[in-house]
Amino acid sequence: MAPQGPPDTVLEMGSFLHPCEGDIVCKSINTKIPYFNAPIYLENKSQIGKVDEILGPMNDVYFTIKPSEGIVASSFKAGDKFYIGSDKLLPLDRFLPKPKTIGGPKKAGGPRGGGAARGGRGGRGGGRGGGSFRGGGGRGGPRGGGGFRGGRGGGRGGRGGRF
């Protein structure tokens, strides 16, 4: 991929705190999170480095910049602003757990089916112990099947079937 020029518009991303082992440590002043390796610019759109690490909680983000060739981290002073292209930012909700949807779309196949839908978990005639007097193999059971209990006889212990 050819190196891209600076973006048409740049947004304030952070302010310089201090140098650390050749890198630049910044406090984020943007509500969004930068991409790793996103190019970082000065206000005049000259690239000074790339985002190296992202630190801290989501409401108090810090990040480090790996300076480009010829850029010295200690040449900046506290409060200097750094900028980023708007296409290199992620919204906070990408990092938050998804809210549970009530009455969302049901998976096809009903409760558990014959066990084959999840990689065919327990042998012997299907997903629930197979061949027992409790309705044969692969019957979903009255509790809607049960994700982790499949293939082992459900929540009542034992495997069912004849040995």
C-alpha positions in Angstrom: 0.0 0.0 0.0 1.5 3.3 -1.0 1.9 5.9 1.8 -1.0 8.3 1.9 -0.7 12.0 2.1 -2.1 13.9 5.0 -5.9 14.0 5.3 -8.0 17.0 4.1 -8.9 17.8 7.7 -7.2 16.8 11.0 -8.8 16.8 14.4 -7.1 17.5 17.8 -6.1 14.2 19.2 -3.9 14.9 22.2 -1.5 17.2 24.0 2.1 16.4 24.8 2.9 15.3 28.4 6.5 14.1 28.3 9.0 12.0 26.3 9.6 8.4 27.4 12.3 6.1 26.0 12.2 7.9 22.7 8.4 7.9 22.4 6.0 10.7 23.0 3.4 10.4 25.8 0.1 12.3 25.2 -3.1 12.8 27.0 -6.1 12.4 24.7 -8.4 15.4 24.2 -10.6 13.7 21.7 -13.7 11.7 22.8 -12.8 8.9 20.3 -10.1 6.3 20.5 -7.3 6.4 17.9 -6.5 3.4 15.7 -3.2 1.7 16.4 -0.5 2.8 13.9 -2.7 5.8 12.9 -0.5 8.7 11.6 -0.2 11.7 13.9 0.3 15.2 12.6 1.1 18.7 13.7 -1.5 21.4 13.0 0.2 22.1 9.6 -0.4 18.4 8.6 3.2 17.3 8.7 3.4 13.8 10.0 5.4 13.4 13.2 4.8 9.7 14.0 2.3 6.9 14.5 0.1 5.9 17.5 2.0 3.1 19.3 0.1 2.3 22.5 -3.2 3.3 24.0 -3.3 3.5 27.8 -5.8 4.1 30.6 -9.5 3.8 31.1 -11.9 4.8 28.3 -12.8 8.1 30.1 -9.2 9.1 30.6 -7.2 8.0 27.6 -3.5 8.4 27.1 -1.5 7.3 24.1 2.1 7.1 22.9 3.5 8.1 19.6 6.4 6.4 17.9 8.2 9.3 16.3 9.0 9.2 12.5 12.6 9.3 11.4 14.3 12.5 12.3 11.6 13.5 14.9 13.0 13.8 18.5 10.4 13.3 21.3 12.2 15.7 23.7 11.9 18.6 21.1 8.2 19.1 22.1 7.0 21.0 25.1 4.1 20.3 27.5 0.8 21.3 26.0 1.9 21.0 22.4 -1.1 19.7 20.4 -1.1 16.7 18.0 -3.7 15.9 15.4 -5.2 12.9 13.6 -7.2 12.2 10.5 -10.9 11.8 11.3 -11.0 8.4 9.5 -8.5 7.0 12.1 -10.8 7.3 15.1 -13.1 4.7 16.7 -16.2 5.7 18.7 -16.3 4.6 22.3 -19.3 2.3 21.8 -17.1 0.0 19.8 -15.5 -0.9 23.1 -18.6 -1.2 25.2 -20.6 -4.4 25.6 -23.6 -4.7 23.3 -26.9 -4.2 25.1 -29.0 -7.3 25.3 -31.8 -7.3 22.7 -35.1 -8.5 24.0 -37.1 -10.6 21.6 -34.4 -10.5 19.0 -34.3 -12.8 16.0 -34.5 -16.5 16.9 -31.9 -18.9 15.5 -33.4 -21.3 13.0 -33.8 -24.9 13.9 -35.8 -24.7 17.2 -34.4 -25.9 20.5 -31.2 -27.7 19.9 -32.4 -29.8 17.0 -30.5 -33.0 16.7 -27.3 -31.8 18.0 -25.8 -31.6 14.6 -26.2 -27.8 14.4 -23.4 -27.2 16.9 -20.9 -29.5 15.5 -22.7 -32.7 16.5 -21.7 -32.8 20.2 -22.5 -36.1 21.8 -22.7 -39.2 19.6 -25.3 -42.0 20.1 -28.2 -40.8 18.1 -28.0 -37.0 18.6 -27.4 -34.3 21.1 -29.0 -35.6 24.3 -27.7 -39.0 25.3 -29.6 -40.9 22.6 -31.6 -44.1 22.7 -33.1 -43.6 26.2 -36.7 -44.2 27.3 -37.1 -40.5 27.6 -37.9 -39.8 24.0 -34.9 -41.0 21.9 -32.0 -39.2 20.7 -31.9 -35.6 19.7 -35.1 -34.5 21.5 -34.6 -31.0 22.6 -36.0 -31.5 26.1 -38.5 -29.3 27.9 -36.0 -26.6 28.8 -35.1 -25.7 25.3 -32.0 -27.8 24.9 -29.2 -26.2 27.0 -26.0 -25.0 25.4 -23.4 -26.6 27.5 -25.3 -29.6 28.8 -26.0 -31.0 25.3 -24.9 -34.5 24.7 -24.7 -35.4 28.4 -28.2 -36.0 29.4 -29.4 -32.6 30.4 -29.7 -31.2 33.9 -31.0 -34.2 35.7 -27.7 -36.2 35.9 -26.7 -39.3 34.1 -26.5 -39.9 30.4 -29.8 -41.8 29.8 -29.8 -44.8 27.4 -28.7 -48.3 28.0 -25.1 -49.1 28.5 
